[in-house]
């Protein structure tokens, strides 16, 4: 299991909050349930 370092609380265009974290050197957007929803912009 990876360690996710959360560095910013960002919001999508629909104003849903997402967590942006670093997962082995790559930025990913995580939804509130912790599911991977796509790479950070």
C-alpha positions in Angstrom: 0.0 0.0 0.0 1.4 3.4 -1.0 1.8 6.3 1.3 -0.1 9.3 0.0 1.2 12.7 0.9 -1.7 15.1 0.7 -0.4 18.6 -0.2 -3.5 20.4 -1.4 -7.3 20.4 -1.1 -8.5 21.3 -4.6 -11.9 21.4 -6.2 -13.1 20.3 -9.6 -15.2 22.4 -12.0 -18.4 21.0 -10.4 -17.1 22.2 -7.0 -16.6 18.7 -5.6 -13.7 18.6 -3.2 -10.8 16.3 -4.1 -7.5 15.5 -2.5 -4.4 15.8 -4.6 -1.6 13.6 -3.3 1.8 12.3 -4.4 1.7 8.6 -5.1 5.3 7.3 -5.8 6.4 10.6 -7.3 3.3 11.1 -9.4 0.5 13.6 -8.7 -3.0 12.0 -8.7 -6.4 13.3 -7.8 -8.3 11.3 -5.2 -11.9 11.7 -4.5 -13.3 11.8 -0.9 -13.7 8.0 -0.8 -10.0 7.7 -1.7 -10.6 6.4 -5.2 -8.3 7.3 -8.0 -10.1 9.6 -10.4 -7.3 10.7 -12.6 -4.0 12.6 -12.9 -3.8 16.1 -11.4 -4.0 18.9 -13.9 
